[in-house]
Amino acid sequence: MSGDFIQNEVRFKKLLVQIEALITIINTELEN
Amino acid sequence: MGEIVLVVIGILRALQLNIYKENSQENAVINSYCNQLLEDLNDEKNFSTSYIEEMTFFKSEYKRYLESYKGKDLSLTESMKNISQLKIKINFIHFSSSTFQSLEKSGDINILSEPIRSKLLDLKNKQQELLERTNLNGQTQSRFIADGVSAAGPKNLSEII
């Protein structure tokens, strides 16, 4: 079970990186 | 001759204006979608951040639970009581996908720039994968607890709860 937590935490951290990257790209395009 | 040139210039100018108008309309649609996507993404960012915080708490809670077994020979009832005291809840995972869905349904996803489109599709695939895995883990966890409670029997169940 603790394996699930660790895996989910890692997956969510990766998702967060992807979300932040996408936010940056969209903001940059909106500025241009 | 001069009249023909004037007519051609007029047609070209009209075409130019038409293209400009179409581009402006498309840009307005793109900007509107981008703003909606930003709202969704900020919601997802907040949700992911709080989910990570919960996961961190659950990990420490689970560690505490495992520690409670160290050096002890617990009965089934005591074990189930231990499990029921675990402050771990199975949260419903959701992602804001309304804008993405309307982009896909309308086919407007193709008017977004390639970097946004590819990153958005990749993100949605990862989220879907995560949803499927988490739901499966949640079902396994619920079944495990339900089986344990059922094994403890109705008499012990009232003690546990």
Backbone of each chain as ProteinMPNN parsed JSONL, in Angstrom:
{"seq_chain_A": "MSGDFIQNEVRFKKLLVQIEALITIINTELEN", "coords_chain_A": {"N_chain_A": [[0.822, -1.203, 0.0], [1.966, 1.23, 0.792], [3.611, 1.522, -1.279], [1.866, 2.24, -3.314], [1.196, 4.833, -2.524], [3.648, 6.129, -2.758], [4.138, 5.777, -5.484], [1.911, 7.114, -6.586], [2.365, 9.659, -5.61], [4.707, 10.325, -6.926], [3.786, 10.189, -9.568], [1.885, 12.249, -9.549], [3.554, 14.397, -9.044], [5.006, 14.469, -11.383], [2.947, 15.065, -13.134], [2.304, 17.602, -12.255], [4.559, 19.031, -13.026], [4.264, 18.86, -15.795], [1.839, 20.241, -16.102], [2.558, 22.799, -15.223], [4.441, 23.445, -17.161], [2.867, 23.56, -19.437], [1.161, 25.675, -18.775], [3.015, 27.752, -18.802], [3.751, 27.767, -21.547], [1.282, 28.415, -22.772], [0.779, 30.932, -21.648], [2.942, 32.35, -22.701], [2.333, 32.263, -25.424], [-0.03, 33.717, -25.426], [0.88, 36.199, -24.741], [2.321, 36.919, -26.976]], "CA_chain_A": [[0.0, 0.0, 0.0], [2.804, 2.425, 0.82], [4.127, 1.607, -2.647], [0.871, 3.001, -4.081], [1.32, 6.242, -2.164], [4.881, 6.661, -3.339], [3.941, 5.829, -6.941], [0.964, 8.19, -6.898], [3.01, 10.939, -5.317], [5.65, 10.559, -8.037], [2.999, 10.475, -10.781], [1.295, 13.587, -9.427], [4.628, 15.393, -9.162], [5.3, 14.569, -12.821], [1.809, 15.779, -13.735], [2.427, 19.006, -11.867], [5.604, 19.613, -13.898], [3.656, 18.996, -17.129], [0.82, 21.307, -16.029], [3.241, 24.09, -15.136], [5.077, 23.703, -18.465], [1.789, 23.947, -20.357], [0.725, 27.022, -18.381], [4.045, 28.682, -19.293], [3.648, 27.852, -23.016], [0.057, 29.147, -23.128], [0.975, 32.341, -21.291], [3.881, 32.943, -23.663], [1.612, 32.472, -26.694], [-1.02, 34.787, -25.246], [1.607, 37.483, -24.715], [2.817, 37.252, -28.332]], "C_chain_A": [[0.865, 1.266, 0.0], [3.442, 2.642, -0.546], [3.198, 2.428, -3.518], [1.017, 4.493, -3.812], [2.526, 6.874, -2.854], [4.709, 6.83, -4.858], [3.023, 6.982, -7.324], [1.576, 9.563, -6.672], [3.941, 11.313, -6.476], [4.879, 10.944, -9.304], [2.397, 11.889, -10.724], [2.345, 14.681, -9.543], [4.993, 15.59, -10.634], [4.2, 15.343, -13.538], [1.923, 17.278, -13.478], [3.45, 19.724, -12.745], [5.022, 19.867, -15.292], [2.652, 20.146, -17.163], [1.495, 22.678, -16.035], [3.896, 24.462, -16.467], [4.034, 24.197, -19.467], [1.281, 25.355, -20.052], [1.71, 28.063, -18.933], [3.92, 28.873, -20.804], [2.428, 28.685, -23.418], [0.21, 30.64, -22.816], [1.885, 33.048, -22.281], [3.161, 33.232, -24.982], [0.597, 33.601, -26.581], [-0.344, 36.165, -25.25], [2.04, 37.911, -26.11], [1.686, 37.631, -29.294]], "O_chain_A": [[0.558, 2.241, -0.685], [3.771, 3.764, -0.93], [3.647, 3.212, -4.355], [0.97, 5.312, -4.729], [2.457, 7.958, -3.434], [5.071, 7.855, -5.436], [3.307, 7.733, -8.257], [1.342, 10.501, -7.433], [3.959, 12.454, -6.939], [5.247, 11.878, -10.016], [2.4, 12.622, -11.713], [2.074, 15.759, -10.071], [5.253, 16.707, -11.08], [4.465, 16.16, -14.42], [1.674, 18.102, -14.358], [3.245, 20.867, -13.154], [5.242, 20.918, -15.894], [2.612, 20.923, -18.117], [1.074, 23.592, -16.745], [3.912, 25.629, -16.86], [4.281, 25.123, -20.239], [1.004, 26.132, -20.966], [1.31, 29.103, -19.456], [3.975, 30.001, -21.294], [2.518, 29.55, -24.29], [-0.177, 31.496, -23.612], [1.641, 34.195, -22.656], [3.343, 34.291, -25.583], [0.39, 34.354, -27.532], [-0.921, 37.156, -25.699], [2.121, 39.104, -26.405], [1.943, 37.933, -30.459]]}, "seq_chain_B": "MGEIVLVVIGILRALQLNIYKENSQENAVINSYCNQLLEDLNDEKNFSTSYIEEMTFFKSEYKRYLESYKGKDLSLTESMKNISQLKIKINFIHFSSSTFQSLEKSGDINILSEPIRSKLLDLKNKQQELLERTNLNGQTQSRFIADGVSAAGPKNLSEII", "coords_chain_B": {"N_chain_B": [[-7.152, 49.472, -69.849], [-6.079, 50.589, -67.54], [-8.367, 50.466, -65.978], [-8.754, 47.736, -65.622], [-6.535, 47.079, -64.099], [-7.167, 48.512, -61.796], [-9.482, 47.131, -60.98], [-8.394, 44.599, -60.441], [-6.641, 45.274, -58.347], [-8.537, 46.087, -56.497], [-9.911, 43.664, -56.043], [-7.853, 42.117, -54.955], [-7.324, 43.577, -52.656], [-9.743, 43.267, -51.292], [-9.687, 40.533, -50.859], [-7.47, 40.381, -49.201], [-8.384, 41.79, -46.964], [-10.433, 40.109, -46.185], [-9.008, 37.777, -45.479], [-7.56, 38.843, -43.365], [-9.642, 39.431, -41.602], [-10.662, 36.865, -41.118], [-8.427, 35.698, -39.9], [-8.263, 37.285, -37.608], [-10.628, 36.581, -36.327], [-10.152, 33.877, -35.877], [-7.929, 34.062, -34.208], [-9.122, 35.267, -32.007], [-10.794, 33.212, -31.154], [-8.861, 31.269, -30.527], [-7.505, 32.595, -28.449], [-9.569, 32.735, -26.576], [-9.996, 30.007, -26.024], [-7.468, 29.422, -24.986], [-7.441, 30.95, -22.649], [-9.502, 29.703, -21.238], [-8.374, 27.187, -20.989], [-6.23, 27.821, -19.361], [-7.532, 28.439, -16.98], [-8.608, 25.908, -16.316], [-6.216, 24.483, -16.085], [-4.983, 25.763, -13.953], [-6.728, 25.071, -11.909], [-6.269, 22.319, -11.909], [-3.619, 22.317, -11.179], [-3.737, 23.303, -8.563], [-5.257, 21.26, -7.417], [-3.549, 19.038, -7.79], [-1.349, 19.823, -6.259], [-2.43, 19.881, -3.643], [-3.128, 17.221, -3.476], [-0.652, 15.936, -3.522], [0.364, 16.832, -1.11], [-1.401, 15.534, 0.622], [-0.741, 12.887, 0.057], [1.827, 12.795, 1.079], [1.282, 13.086, 3.767], [-0.224, 10.742, 4.167], [1.689, 8.816, 3.741], [3.346, 9.101, 5.986], [1.499, 8.495, 7.917], [0.9, 5.861, 7.316], [3.342, 4.705, 7.834], [3.455, 5.039, 10.567], [1.396, 3.344, 11.253], [2.447, 0.846, 10.474], [4.527, 0.684, 12.27], [3.142, 0.163, 14.582], [2.849, -2.527, 14.655], [5.233, -3.624, 15.246], [7.142, -5.878, 17.039], [4.899, -6.893, 18.315], [2.262, -9.234, 18.921], [-0.463, -9.172, 17.441], [-4.022, -9.665, 17.717], [-6.612, -10.711, 15.351], [-8.808, -8.983, 15.565], [-7.649, -6.789, 16.864], [-5.843, -6.069, 14.922], [-7.543, -5.323, 12.826], [-8.758, -3.185, 14.016], [-6.652, -1.489, 14.186], [-6.267, -1.02, 11.456], [-8.661, 0.271, 10.835], [-8.272, 2.601, 12.19], [-6.526, 3.971, 10.721], [-5.715, 6.985, 9.274], [-6.494, 7.331, 6.519], [-7.87, 8.257, 3.579], [-9.686, 7.419, 0.653], [-9.361, 9.391, -1.915], [-11.397, 11.05, -4.3], [-10.306, 11.298, -7.489], [-10.095, 13.895, -9.747], [-10.056, 15.624, -12.84], [-9.966, 18.772, -14.488], [-11.571, 18.777, -17.354], [-13.272, 19.937, -19.174], [-12.879, 21.999, -21.1], [-10.97, 20.798, -22.702], [-12.424, 18.618, -23.651], [-14.434, 19.906, -25.166], [-12.822, 21.071, -27.07], [-11.853, 18.827, -28.369], [-14.218, 17.577, -29.29], [-15.325, 19.517, -31.01], [-13.351, 19.716, -32.832], [-11.737, 21.817, -32.808], [-9.321, 21.645, -31.625], [-7.329, 21.459, -33.405], [-6.763, 24.035, -34.209], [-5.147, 25.059, -32.352], [-1.767, 25.845, -31.427], [1.026, 23.749, -32.362], [2.89, 23.054, -30.214], [1.278, 23.505, -27.891], [-0.913, 21.853, -28.404], [0.26, 19.233, -28.569], [1.415, 18.961, -26.024], [-0.816, 19.212, -24.423], [-2.365, 17.003, -25.194], [-0.657, 14.96, -24.38], [-0.614, 15.421, -21.626], [-3.317, 14.919, -20.97], [-3.494, 12.2, -21.621], [-1.741, 11.102, -19.721], [-3.079, 11.793, -17.397], [-5.425, 10.307, -17.664], [-4.394, 7.736, -17.57], [-3.414, 7.727, -14.965], [-5.807, 8.043, -13.55], [-7.068, 5.596, -14.137], [-5.28, 3.734, -12.992], [-5.312, 4.55, -10.275], [-7.991, 4.208, -9.588], [-8.166, 1.464, -9.783], [-6.36, 0.688, -7.775], [-7.7, 1.762, -5.595], [-10.025, 0.225, -5.552], [-8.929, -2.267, -4.958], [-7.902, -1.742, -2.426], [-10.265, -1.12, -0.988], [-11.566, -3.56, -1.186], [-9.812, -5.184, 0.201], [-10.03, -4.145, 2.816], [-12.765, -4.581, 3.244], [-12.883, -7.404, 3.06], [-11.308, -8.061, 5.251], [-12.789, -7.015, 7.402], [-15.043, -8.54, 7.134], [-13.962, -11.056, 7.663], [-13.329, -10.72, 10.318], [-15.755, -10.872, 11.504], [-19.268, -10.348, 12.458], [-19.616, -9.838, 15.209], [-17.196, -8.858, 16.16], [-16.997, -6.715, 14.528], [-18.551, -4.57, 15.462], [-17.009, -3.817, 17.609], [-14.774, -2.916, 16.349], [-15.67, -0.76, 14.762]], "CA_chain_B": [[-6.046, 48.786, -69.156], [-6.051, 51.148, -66.192], [-9.548, 49.986, -65.238], [-8.507, 46.326, -65.251], [-5.579, 47.113, -62.97], [-7.921, 48.965, -60.618], [-10.364, 46.034, -60.547], [-7.53, 43.561, -59.835], [-6.186, 45.805, -57.042], [-9.734, 46.041, -55.631], [-10.168, 42.254, -55.662], [-6.761, 41.697, -54.048], [-7.524, 44.283, -51.374], [-10.898, 42.615, -50.647], [-9.208, 39.213, -50.384], [-6.558, 40.654, -48.079], [-9.23, 42.159, -45.814], [-11.153, 38.902, -45.787], [-8.039, 36.918, -44.774], [-7.253, 39.516, -42.104], [-10.821, 39.267, -40.752], [-10.71, 35.451, -40.702], [-7.332, 35.485, -38.944], [-8.624, 37.941, -36.343], [-11.67, 35.768, -35.684], [-9.516, 32.641, -35.394], [-7.095, 34.431, -33.051], [-10.019, 35.515, -30.869], [-11.228, 31.885, -30.683], [-7.689, 30.646, -29.889], [-7.28, 33.277, -27.161], [-10.627, 32.338, -25.659], [-9.679, 28.638, -25.596], [-6.257, 29.453, -24.148], [-7.823, 31.451, -21.32], [-10.261, 28.64, -20.558], [-7.409, 26.129, -20.634], [-5.448, 28.309, -18.212], [-8.379, 28.271, -15.788], [-8.629, 24.469, -16.012], [-4.88, 24.04, -15.659], [-4.724, 26.276, -12.603], [-7.501, 24.2, -11.006], [-5.556, 21.034, -11.834], [-2.375, 22.561, -10.439], [-4.106, 23.377, -7.145], [-5.682, 19.928, -6.984], [-2.359, 18.178, -7.729], [-0.524, 20.253, -5.125], [-3.023, 19.415, -2.382], [-3.079, 15.75, -3.484], [0.726, 15.567, -3.153], [0.471, 17.077, 0.342], [-2.132, 14.439, 1.279], [0.06, 11.669, -0.113], [2.948, 12.897, 2.013], [0.716, 12.805, 5.087], [-0.617, 9.333, 4.195], [2.909, 7.996, 3.865], [3.788, 9.117, 7.38], [0.442, 7.806, 8.675], [1.062, 4.426, 7.051], [4.568, 4.309, 8.526], [3.059, 4.949, 11.978], [0.579, 2.127, 11.341], [3.344, -0.32, 10.42], [5.293, 0.69, 13.518], [2.295, -0.368, 15.656], [2.93, -3.991, 14.629], [6.588, -4.047, 15.586], [7.345, -6.555, 18.312], [3.629, -7.258, 18.951], [1.511, -10.308, 18.284], [-1.829, -8.655, 17.538], [-5.119, -10.534, 17.277], [-7.256, -10.217, 14.131], [-9.633, -7.824, 15.929], [-6.751, -5.647, 17.107], [-5.273, -5.672, 13.625], [-8.567, -4.622, 12.059], [-8.961, -1.907, 14.694], [-5.506, -0.701, 13.721], [-6.521, -0.605, 10.072], [-9.762, 1.244, 10.788], [-7.819, 3.878, 12.751], [-5.638, 4.621, 9.75], [-6.357, 8.207, 8.737], [-6.255, 7.363, 5.075], [-9.124, 8.21, 2.836], [-9.473, 7.289, -0.781], [-9.936, 10.589, -2.52], [-11.858, 10.992, -5.676], [-9.413, 12.095, -8.339], [-10.793, 14.478, -10.899], [-9.303, 16.637, -13.575], [-10.858, 19.667, -15.233], [-11.341, 18.479, -18.772], [-14.383, 20.42, -20.007], [-12.359, 22.728, -22.272], [-10.31, 19.815, -23.569], [-13.473, 17.837, -24.319], [-15.084, 20.693, -26.229], [-11.816, 21.221, -28.134], [-11.793, 17.566, -29.112], [-15.501, 17.343, -29.963], [-15.54, 20.475, -32.103], [-12.23, 19.631, -33.782], [-10.977, 23.065, -32.685], [-7.987, 21.372, -31.071], [-6.374, 21.634, -34.509], [-6.378, 25.435, -34.424], [-4.128, 25.407, -31.352], [-0.408, 25.643, -31.95], [1.516, 22.373, -32.183], [3.411, 22.789, -28.851], [0.171, 23.43, -26.921], [-1.713, 20.654, -28.713], [0.946, 17.982, -28.213], [1.586, 18.887, -24.561], [-2.152, 19.015, -23.852], [-2.746, 15.599, -25.435], [0.204, 14.147, -23.528], [-1.095, 15.6, -20.247], [-4.606, 14.228, -20.818], [-3.219, 10.753, -21.618], [-1.136, 10.766, -18.425], [-4.129, 11.915, -16.378], [-6.318, 9.174, -17.849], [-3.629, 6.574, -17.078], [-3.374, 7.873, -13.512], [-7.163, 7.78, -13.067], [-7.325, 4.16, -14.223], [-4.449, 3.051, -11.989], [-5.758, 4.898, -8.925], [-9.278, 3.557, -9.352], [-7.884, 0.042, -9.576], [-5.758, 0.578, -6.444], [-8.757, 2.063, -4.634], [-10.915, -0.941, -5.484], [-8.176, -3.313, -4.258], [-7.818, -1.345, -1.02], [-11.596, -1.262, -0.399], [-11.853, -5.001, -1.097], [-8.953, -5.697, 1.261], [-10.623, -3.758, 4.099], [-14.06, -5.266, 3.358], [-12.598, -8.815, 3.339], [-10.782, -8.131, 6.614], [-13.909, -6.778, 8.315], [-15.917, -9.702, 7.041], [-13.268, -12.161, 8.336], [-13.365, -10.464, 11.767], [-17.081, -11.305, 11.953], [-20.179, -9.28, 12.879], [-19.456, -9.511, 16.621], [-15.998, -7.999, 16.296], [-17.165, -5.529, 13.695], [-19.054, -3.468, 16.285], [-15.873, -3.356, 18.428], [-13.842, -2.19, 15.472], [-16.254, 0.524, 14.352]], "C_chain_B": [[-5.985, 49.223, -67.686], [-7.21, 50.657, -65.337], [-9.36, 48.558, -64.747], [-7.575, 46.261, -64.039], [-6.3, 47.511, -61.688], [-8.825, 47.863, -60.062], [-9.558, 44.952, -59.85], [-7.058, 43.999, -58.449], [-7.341, 45.729, -56.029], [-10.011, 44.638, -55.131], [-9.113, 41.786, -54.656], [-6.935, 42.308, -52.661], [-8.664, 43.618, -50.583], [-10.493, 41.26, -50.066], [-8.34, 39.368, -49.14], [-7.353, 40.957, -46.803], [-9.972, 40.946, -45.255], [-10.246, 37.969, -44.982], [-7.734, 37.502, -43.399], [-8.396, 39.301, -41.094], [-10.895, 37.833, -40.206], [-9.636, 35.15, -39.655], [-7.653, 36.082, -37.58], [-9.647, 37.114, -35.579], [-11.056, 34.502, -35.094], [-8.651, 32.931, -34.164], [-7.944, 34.661, -31.804], [-10.484, 34.181, -30.275], [-10.074, 31.209, -29.941], [-7.454, 31.259, -28.507], [-8.32, 32.865, -26.124], [-10.361, 30.918, -25.123], [-8.473, 28.624, -24.642], [-6.592, 29.929, -22.735], [-8.616, 30.415, -20.529], [-9.333, 27.52, -20.103], [-6.597, 26.544, -19.407], [-6.236, 28.142, -16.914], [-8.39, 26.809, -15.35], [-7.291, 24.018, -15.437], [-4.541, 24.541, -14.26], [-5.5, 25.482, -11.553], [-6.766, 22.879, -10.806], [-4.268, 21.165, -11.028], [-2.667, 22.584, -8.933], [-4.483, 21.996, -6.605], [-4.46, 19.01, -6.811], [-1.485, 18.525, -6.531], [-1.109, 19.735, -3.814], [-3.007, 17.88, -2.314], [-1.691, 15.261, -3.055], [0.916, 15.742, -1.637], [-0.22, 15.95, 1.118], [-1.339, 13.147, 1.215], [1.221, 11.639, 0.88], [2.471, 12.57, 3.423], [0.374, 11.311, 5.217], [0.595, 8.425, 4.383], [3.376, 7.94, 5.313], [2.789, 8.371, 8.268], [0.594, 6.281, 8.522], [2.302, 3.877, 7.769], [4.248, 4.099, 10.021], [2.27, 3.657, 12.213], [1.457, 0.874, 11.351], [4.144, -0.473, 11.705], [4.49, 0.024, 14.646], [2.34, -1.898, 15.723], [4.275, -4.513, 15.153], [6.655, -4.661, 16.98], [6.069, -6.954, 19.017], [2.967, -8.393, 18.18], [0.035, -9.954, 18.41], [-2.854, -9.678, 17.064], [-5.734, -9.93, 16.014], [-8.075, -8.963, 14.418], [-8.763, -6.589, 16.149], [-6.158, -5.126, 15.803], [-6.272, -4.856, 12.832], [-8.851, -3.254, 12.674], [-7.856, -0.932, 14.257], [-5.75, -0.139, 12.326], [-7.587, 0.487, 10.036], [-9.339, 2.605, 11.35], [-6.871, 4.631, 11.821], [-6.344, 5.832, 9.164], [-6.03, 8.34, 7.251], [-7.6, 7.28, 4.373], [-8.795, 8.104, 1.34], [-10.158, 8.467, -1.448], [-10.349, 10.36, -3.964], [-10.949, 11.898, -6.513], [-10.204, 12.621, -9.534], [-9.897, 15.514, -11.563], [-10.285, 17.486, -14.374], [-10.637, 19.467, -16.729], [-12.429, 19.017, -19.69], [-13.896, 21.146, -21.259], [-11.727, 21.758, -23.254], [-11.357, 19.009, -24.35], [-14.137, 18.633, -25.443], [-14.114, 20.941, -27.379], [-11.788, 19.976, -29.018], [-13.064, 17.346, -29.941], [-15.684, 18.243, -31.186], [-14.456, 20.376, -33.172], [-11.358, 20.877, -33.716], [-9.579, 22.855, -32.104], [-6.915, 21.605, -32.146], [-5.987, 23.089, -34.76], [-5.362, 25.896, -33.374], [-2.753, 25.149, -31.941], [0.081, 24.233, -31.595], [2.07, 22.117, -30.767], [2.3, 22.635, -27.811], [-0.608, 22.133, -27.132], [-1.026, 19.378, -28.232], [1.11, 17.844, -26.7], [0.248, 18.63, -23.871], [-2.59, 17.553, -24.009], [-1.942, 14.668, -24.53], [-0.27, 14.206, -22.069], [-2.386, 14.819, -20.024], [-4.429, 12.711, -20.805], [-2.665, 10.305, -20.265], [-2.194, 10.812, -17.32], [-5.081, 10.722, -16.447], [-5.682, 7.903, -17.273], [-3.637, 6.562, -15.547], [-4.739, 7.556, -12.893], [-7.445, 6.28, -13.047], [-6.552, 3.387, -13.154], [-4.979, 3.292, -10.583], [-7.087, 4.24, -8.603], [-9.086, 2.08, -9.059], [-7.3, -0.186, -8.178], [-6.808, 0.793, -5.358], [-9.685, 0.886, -4.444], [-10.237, -2.061, -4.7], [-8.146, -3.03, -2.76], [-9.172, -1.54, -0.32], [-11.931, -2.736, -0.195], [-11.078, -5.624, 0.058], [-9.567, -5.414, 2.637], [-11.945, -4.506, 4.309], [-13.861, -6.74, 3.701], [-12.14, -8.992, 4.782], [-11.889, -7.987, 7.635], [-14.822, -7.993, 8.333], [-15.289, -10.909, 7.755], [-13.322, -11.995, 9.855], [-14.716, -10.858, 12.359], [-17.921, -10.171, 12.482], [-19.982, -8.863, 14.335], [-18.291, -8.526, 16.812], [-16.122, -6.694, 15.518], [-17.613, -4.327, 14.533], [-17.927, -2.914, 17.181], [-14.933, -2.488, 17.596], [-14.37, -0.814, 15.149], [-16.707, 1.283, 15.597]], "O_chain_B": [[-5.865, 48.423, -66.759], [-7.066, 50.456, -64.131], [-9.742, 48.207, -63.63], [-7.795, 45.501, -63.097], [-6.075, 46.925, -60.629], [-8.928, 47.677, -58.85], [-9.964, 44.44, -58.806], [-7.066, 43.214, -57.501], [-7.149, 45.358, -54.871], [-10.308, 44.433, -53.954], [-9.428, 41.151, -53.649], [-6.724, 41.654, -51.64], [-8.564, 43.431, -49.371], [-10.886, 40.887, -48.961], [-8.451, 38.613, -48.175], [-7.044, 40.456, -45.722], [-10.119, 40.778, -44.044], [-10.646, 37.438, -43.946], [-7.655, 36.781, -42.404], [-8.166, 39.031, -39.915], [-11.15, 37.609, -39.022], [-9.881, 34.455, -38.668], [-7.365, 35.49, -36.54], [-9.56, 36.957, -34.361], [-11.38, 34.099, -33.977], [-8.636, 32.158, -33.206], [-7.55, 34.305, -30.694], [-10.562, 34.03, -29.055], [-10.268, 30.645, -28.864], [-7.233, 30.548, -27.526], [-8.003, 32.67, -24.951], [-10.486, 30.664, -23.925], [-8.464, 27.915, -23.637], [-6.093, 29.384, -21.75], [-8.435, 30.263, -19.321], [-9.47, 26.978, -19.006], [-6.314, 25.727, -18.531], [-5.685, 27.755, -15.884], [-8.206, 26.502, -14.172], [-7.23, 23.282, -14.452], [-3.898, 23.842, -13.477], [-5.005, 25.245, -10.451], [-6.652, 22.381, -9.686], [-3.877, 20.255, -10.297], [-1.952, 21.975, -8.138], [-4.093, 21.612, -5.503], [-4.35, 18.295, -5.814], [-0.945, 17.639, -5.868], [-0.381, 19.212, -2.97], [-2.887, 17.305, -1.232], [-1.574, 14.286, -2.313], [1.542, 14.914, -0.976], [0.294, 15.472, 2.129], [-1.269, 12.4, 2.191], [1.549, 10.595, 1.443], [3.151, 11.875, 4.177], [0.648, 10.694, 6.246], [0.537, 7.413, 5.082], [3.754, 6.881, 5.813], [3.168, 7.709, 9.234], [0.433, 5.526, 9.482], [2.311, 2.742, 8.246], [4.697, 3.137, 10.645], [2.446, 2.974, 13.222], [1.235, -0.043, 12.142], [4.407, -1.582, 12.172], [5.061, -0.594, 15.544], [1.925, -2.494, 16.717], [4.419, -5.697, 15.46], [6.273, -4.036, 17.969], [6.11, -7.32, 20.191], [3.094, -8.499, 16.96], [-0.639, -10.373, 19.352], [-2.601, -10.453, 16.142], [-5.429, -8.796, 15.644], [-8.057, -8.005, 13.646], [-9.086, -5.494, 15.689], [-5.995, -3.922, 15.606], [-5.926, -3.835, 12.239], [-9.144, -2.29, 11.967], [-8.09, 0.249, 14.002], [-5.485, 1.03, 12.044], [-7.458, 1.483, 9.324], [-9.947, 3.63, 11.042], [-6.471, 5.763, 12.093], [-7.443, 5.717, 8.621], [-5.399, 9.295, 6.799], [-8.363, 6.334, 4.568], [-7.789, 8.618, 0.854], [-11.385, 8.525, -1.53], [-9.741, 9.597, -4.714], [-10.846, 13.1, -6.27], [-10.887, 11.87, -10.23], [-9.093, 16.181, -10.913], [-11.298, 16.991, -14.87], [-9.645, 19.93, -17.293], [-12.517, 18.613, -20.85], [-14.429, 20.938, -22.349], [-11.912, 21.866, -24.467], [-11.199, 18.753, -25.543], [-14.374, 18.109, -26.531], [-14.53, 21.015, -28.535], [-11.709, 20.063, -30.243], [-13.006, 16.983, -31.116], [-16.13, 17.801, -32.245], [-14.619, 20.886, -34.28], [-10.376, 21.002, -34.449], [-8.757, 23.771, -32.092], [-5.76, 21.904, -31.842], [-5.0, 23.358, -35.443], [-4.788, 26.98, -33.487], [-2.599, 24.331, -32.847], [-0.4, 23.617, -30.644], [1.764, 21.084, -30.172], [2.362, 21.753, -26.956], [-0.921, 21.415, -26.182], [-1.645, 18.542, -27.573], [0.963, 16.751, -26.153], [0.183, 17.924, -22.865], [-3.117, 16.948, -23.075], [-2.479, 13.706, -23.981], [-0.32, 13.191, -21.375], [-2.535, 14.137, -19.01], [-5.125, 12.01, -20.071], [-3.062, 9.27, -19.731], [-2.2, 9.972, -16.42], [-5.493, 10.189, -15.417], [-6.333, 7.112, -16.59], [-3.839, 5.522, -14.921], [-4.827, 6.896, -11.858], [-7.988, 5.753, -12.076], [-7.097, 2.501, -12.497], [-5.086, 2.359, -9.787], [-7.298, 3.767, -7.486], [-9.757, 1.514, -8.196], [-7.686, -1.124, -7.482], [-6.813, 0.105, -4.338], [-10.089, 0.575, -3.323], [-10.872, -2.728, -3.882], [-8.334, -3.924, -1.935], [-9.23, -2.057, 0.795], [-12.501, -3.12, 0.827], [-11.593, -6.466, 0.794], [-9.627, -6.288, 3.502], [-12.219, -5.003, 5.402], [-14.584, -7.28, 4.539], [-12.529, -9.947, 5.455], [-11.941, -8.73, 8.616], [-15.306, -8.419, 9.382], [-16.001, -11.696, 8.379], [-13.357, -12.979, 10.595], [-14.822, -11.142, 13.553], [-17.39, -9.146, 12.909], [-20.154, -7.693, 14.676], [-18.397, -7.522, 17.516], [-15.445, -5.708, 15.809], [-17.126, -3.212, 14.346], [-17.885, -1.719, 17.477], [-14.384, -1.489, 18.061], [-13.649, 0.179, 15.24], [-17.229, 2.393, 15.488]]}, "name": "protein", "num_of_chains": 2, "seq": "MSGDFIQNEVRFKKLLVQIEALITIINTELENMGEIVLVVIGILRALQLNIYKENSQENAVINSYCNQLLEDLNDEKNFSTSYIEEMTFFKSEYKRYLESYKGKDLSLTESMKNISQLKIKINFIHFSSSTFQSLEKSGDINILSEPIRSKLLDLKNKQQELLERTNLNGQTQSRFIADGVSAAGPKNLSEII"}
